[in-house]
């Protein structure tokens, strides 16, 4: 066995032990995440946080809880944007909203909300479609730092042109500038957009159903899970949805090979929007 191969095997053992330590000590379970992605992120964390080995990182995280939020920031980092994949939001407006209008009250879960781009997209869309007053949003993420960022509703001003173009392409009925104030290089979104939002830490890996939803949007999260963890999360969504409730996934995600695929029908196939079957 070459030195590099032996070193890689030792590193793999270290990573497994580190992930086990995170689960046992803090109940964050990354053990079934897609390993290539986990390794890439942990290597970046090791370099940026100044550790020579993953074993040294494990010792630190076990004895110094203050390192945990910084490590989670690497493991849960997600790149997002408002009205990402505008055709998804246009499909929501044109195909899903007419069904949601038939409910006197709505609960919508944005799972893996990261720093809030998806949440504010939904809040603006629902306001434009006249559903805001009857809707309670649940915005959840595994990262407290991400949730705090989402609660502030502040984004760098240089990101706004892309957000604005996405909003326009999604069929926006107003100008995105109606919803934020710009100052000091930042865009602060209207506080009223989060008046009916419950922000909460929630793990798709370890936590349970907490309410019955009419809509769940969880996009570009499952791609980081292995097959067993994807099935666990999709089972959670299935059990959380009301009859005929809707589930939106990311462009590279699918129910096709899931053990729960039979519980859904393709509602807007090309946009990965599914509807919970009756019965």
C-alpha positions as CSV (number, residue, x, y, z in Angstrom):
1,X,0.0,0.0,0.0
2,X,1.4,3.4,-0.9
3,X,2.0,6.1,1.6
4,X,-0.7,8.3,0.1
5,X,-3.3,5.4,0.1
6,X,-2.5,4.6,3.8
7,X,-2.8,8.3,4.7
8,X,-6.1,8.5,2.9
9,X,-7.4,5.5,4.9
10,X,-6.3,7.1,8.2
11,X,-8.1,10.4,7.1
12,X,-11.3,8.5,6.3
13,X,-11.2,6.9,9.8
14,X,-10.6,10.4,11.4
15,X,-13.6,11.8,9.5
16,X,-15.9,9.0,10.6
17,X,-14.9,9.5,14.2
18,X,-15.4,13.3,13.9
19,X,-18.9,12.8,12.5
20,X,-19.7,10.3,15.2
21,X,-18.5,12.8,17.9
22,X,-20.7,15.5,16.4
23,X,-23.7,13.2,16.7
24,X,-23.0,11.8,20.2
25,X,-22.1,15.1,21.8
26,X,-24.3,17.6,19.9
27,X,-26.9,15.5,18.1
28,X,-26.0,16.9,14.7
29,X,-26.0,13.9,12.4
30,X,-23.9,14.2,9.2
31,X,-23.0,10.5,9.1
32,X,-25.2,9.7,6.1
33,X,-24.5,12.9,4.1
34,X,-23.0,12.4,0.7
35,X,-19.4,11.7,1.8
36,X,-17.6,13.4,-1.1
37,X,-19.4,16.7,-0.2
38,X,-18.7,16.2,3.6
39,X,-15.0,15.5,3.0
40,X,-14.6,18.6,0.8
41,X,-16.3,20.8,3.3
42,X,-14.4,19.4,6.3
43,X,-11.1,19.9,4.5
44,X,-12.0,23.5,3.9
45,X,-12.9,23.8,7.6
46,X,-9.7,22.2,8.7
47,X,-7.6,24.6,6.7
48,X,-9.5,27.7,7.6
49,X,-9.8,26.9,11.3
50,X,-6.1,26.1,11.6
51,X,-6.1,22.3,12.4
52,X,-3.4,20.0,11.1
53,X,-5.6,16.9,11.4
54,X,-9.3,15.9,11.7
55,X,-8.4,14.3,15.0
56,X,-7.2,17.6,16.3
57,X,-10.5,19.1,15.1
58,X,-12.5,16.4,16.8
59,X,-10.7,17.0,20.1
60,X,-11.4,20.7,19.9
61,X,-15.0,20.4,19.1
62,X,-15.6,17.9,21.9
63,X,-13.9,20.2,24.5
64,X,-14.7,23.6,23.2
65,X,-18.4,24.1,22.2
66,X,-17.6,27.6,20.8
67,X,-16.0,26.0,17.8
68,X,-19.3,24.2,16.9
69,X,-21.1,27.1,15.1
70,X,-18.0,27.8,13.0
71,X,-17.7,24.1,12.0
72,X,-21.5,23.9,11.2
73,X,-21.1,26.9,9.0
74,X,-18.8,24.9,6.7
75,X,-20.9,21.7,6.8
76,X,-24.2,23.4,6.1
77,X,-23.2,26.2,3.8
78,X,-25.7,26.6,1.0
79,X,-25.5,29.0,-2.0
80,X,-29.0,30.5,-2.7
81,X,-30.7,33.4,-4.2
82,X,-34.1,35.0,-4.1
83,X,-36.5,33.4,-6.7
84,X,-33.8,31.0,-7.6
85,X,-35.0,29.0,-10.7
86,X,-37.7,31.6,-11.6
87,X,-39.7,29.0,-13.6
88,X,-40.2,27.1,-10.3
89,X,-41.9,30.2,-8.8
90,X,-43.8,30.9,-11.9
91,X,-45.2,27.3,-11.7
92,X,-46.2,28.0,-8.1
93,X,-48.1,31.1,-9.1
94,X,-49.8,29.6,-12.1
95,X,-50.4,26.0,-11.0
96,X,-50.2,25.7,-7.2
97,X,-51.6,29.0,-5.9
98,X,-55.1,28.4,-7.4
99,X,-55.3,25.3,-5.3
100,X,-53.9,27.0,-2.2
101,X,-56.6,29.7,-2.5
102,X,-59.2,27.1,-1.6
103,X,-57.9,26.8,1.9
104,X,-59.1,29.2,4.6
105,X,-55.7,29.0,6.3
106,X,-52.3,27.8,5.1
107,X,-49.1,26.4,6.7
108,X,-46.0,26.5,4.5
109,X,-42.7,24.9,5.5
110,X,-39.4,26.2,4.0
111,X,-37.1,23.4,5.1
112,X,-33.3,24.2,5.0
113,X,-34.1,27.9,4.7
114,X,-30.4,28.9,5.0
115,X,-30.1,32.7,5.2
116,X,-33.6,33.3,4.1
117,X,-33.6,33.8,0.3
118,X,-36.2,31.2,-0.3
119,X,-38.4,32.3,2.6
120,X,-38.6,35.9,1.4
121,X,-39.3,34.7,-2.1
122,X,-42.3,32.8,-0.8
123,X,-43.4,35.7,1.4
124,X,-43.3,38.1,-1.5
125,X,-45.1,35.7,-3.9
126,X,-47.8,35.0,-1.3
127,X,-48.3,38.7,-0.7
128,X,-48.6,39.4,-4.4
129,X,-51.1,36.5,-4.8
130,X,-53.2,37.6,-1.9
131,X,-52.4,34.7,0.4
132,X,-50.1,36.4,2.9
133,X,-52.8,37.1,5.6
134,X,-53.9,33.5,5.8
135,X,-50.5,31.9,5.7
136,X,-48.1,30.9,8.5
137,X,-44.6,30.1,7.4
138,X,-42.2,27.8,9.2
139,X,-38.6,28.5,8.3
140,X,-36.2,25.8,9.6
141,X,-32.5,25.1,9.4
142,X,-29.9,23.1,11.2
143,X,-27.7,26.2,11.7
144,X,-28.5,28.8,14.3
145,X,-26.3,31.3,12.4
146,X,-28.3,30.8,9.2
147,X,-31.6,31.2,11.1
148,X,-30.3,34.5,12.6
149,X,-29.3,35.8,9.2
150,X,-32.7,34.8,7.9
151,X,-34.4,36.7,10.7
152,X,-32.6,39.9,9.9
153,X,-33.7,39.9,6.3
154,X,-30.6,41.8,5.2
155,X,-28.7,41.0,2.0
156,X,-25.8,42.6,0.2
157,X,-26.9,45.2,-2.2
158,X,-24.8,43.8,-5.0
159,X,-27.0,40.7,-5.0
160,X,-30.2,42.7,-5.6
161,X,-30.0,43.0,-9.4
162,X,-30.0,39.2,-9.7
163,X,-32.8,38.9,-7.2
164,X,-34.8,41.6,-9.1
165,X,-34.3,39.8,-12.5
166,X,-35.4,36.5,-11.0
167,X,-38.4,38.1,-9.5
168,X,-39.4,39.6,-12.8
169,X,-39.0,36.2,-14.6
170,X,-41.1,34.5,-11.9
171,X,-44.1,36.6,-12.9
172,X,-43.7,39.2,-10.2
173,X,-46.7,41.5,-9.9
174,X,-44.8,44.4,-8.5
175,X,-41.2,45.7,-8.3
176,X,-38.9,44.0,-5.9
177,X,-37.8,47.4,-4.7
178,X,-41.2,47.8,-3.0
179,X,-40.1,45.2,-0.4
180,X,-36.7,46.6,0.8
181,X,-34.9,49.7,1.8
182,X,-31.3,50.2,0.6
183,X,-28.6,51.8,2.7
184,X,-24.9,51.4,3.3
185,X,-24.5,48.7,0.7
186,X,-27.2,46.6,2.2
187,X,-30.9,45.8,1.3
188,X,-33.1,45.4,4.4
189,X,-36.3,43.6,3.6
190,X,-39.6,44.8,5.1
191,X,-40.2,43.4,8.6
192,X,-43.9,42.8,7.7
193,X,-42.7,40.0,5.4
194,X,-41.7,38.0,8.5
195,X,-44.5,38.9,10.8
196,X,-46.1,35.5,10.3
197,X,-42.9,33.4,10.2
198,X,-41.8,30.9,12.8
199,X,-38.0,30.5,12.7
200,X,-36.8,27.2,14.3
201,X,-33.9,24.9,14.3
202,X,-34.9,21.6,12.9
203,X,-32.9,18.7,11.6
204,X,-34.2,16.6,8.7
205,X,-31.9,13.9,10.0
206,X,-33.0,13.5,13.6
207,X,-36.2,15.5,14.2
208,X,-39.8,14.6,13.7
209,X,-43.0,16.0,12.2
210,X,-44.2,19.2,14.0
211,X,-47.3,20.4,12.0
212,X,-49.6,19.6,9.1
213,X,-48.6,21.6,6.0
214,X,-50.3,22.5,2.8
215,X,-46.9,23.2,1.1
216,X,-43.3,22.2,1.7
217,X,-40.4,23.6,-0.2
218,X,-37.0,21.9,0.3
219,X,-34.8,22.7,-2.6
220,X,-31.1,21.8,-3.0
221,X,-30.8,20.1,0.4
222,X,-31.4,16.4,-0.4
223,X,-28.5,16.4,-2.9
224,X,-26.2,16.4,0.1
225,X,-27.8,13.3,1.6
226,X,-27.2,9.7,0.8
227,X,-30.1,7.5,-0.3
228,X,-31.2,6.4,3.2
229,X,-31.2,9.9,4.5
230,X,-33.1,11.2,1.5
231,X,-35.8,8.6,2.2
232,X,-35.9,9.6,5.8
233,X,-36.4,13.3,4.9
234,X,-39.0,12.5,2.2
235,X,-40.9,10.3,4.6
236,X,-40.9,13.2,7.0
237,X,-42.3,15.5,4.3
238,X,-45.0,12.9,3.4
239,X,-46.1,12.6,7.0
240,X,-46.1,16.4,7.3
241,X,-48.3,17.2,4.3
242,X,-52.0,17.5,4.4
243,X,-54.0,15.4,1.8
244,X,-53.3,16.9,-1.6
245,X,-50.5,19.1,-0.1
246,X,-47.6,20.1,-2.3
247,X,-43.9,19.4,-2.2
248,X,-41.2,21.3,-4.1
249,X,-37.7,19.9,-4.6
250,X,-34.6,21.2,-6.3
251,X,-33.8,20.9,-10.0
252,X,-31.4,18.1,-9.4
253,X,-33.6,16.2,-6.9
254,X,-36.3,13.7,-7.5
255,X,-38.8,11.3,-5.8
256,X,-38.2,8.8,-8.6
257,X,-36.1,6.3,-6.7
258,X,-37.5,7.0,-3.2
259,X,-39.5,4.4,-1.3
260,X,-42.0,7.2,-0.8
261,X,-42.6,7.9,-4.5
262,X,-45.9,6.1,-4.5
263,X,-47.3,8.6,-2.0
264,X,-47.0,11.5,-4.5
265,X,-48.1,12.4,-8.0
266,X,-46.1,14.5,-10.4
267,X,-47.9,17.9,-10.3
268,X,-45.5,20.0,-12.4
269,X,-43.0,17.4,-13.4
270,X,-40.4,19.7,-15.1
271,X,-40.2,21.9,-11.9
272,X,-40.1,19.0,-9.4
273,X,-43.4,20.0,-7.8
274,X,-45.3,17.0,-6.4
275,X,-48.7,16.5,-4.8
276,X,-49.5,14.2,-1.9
277,X,-51.9,11.5,-3.0
278,X,-55.2,11.0,-1.2
279,X,-55.2,7.9,1.0
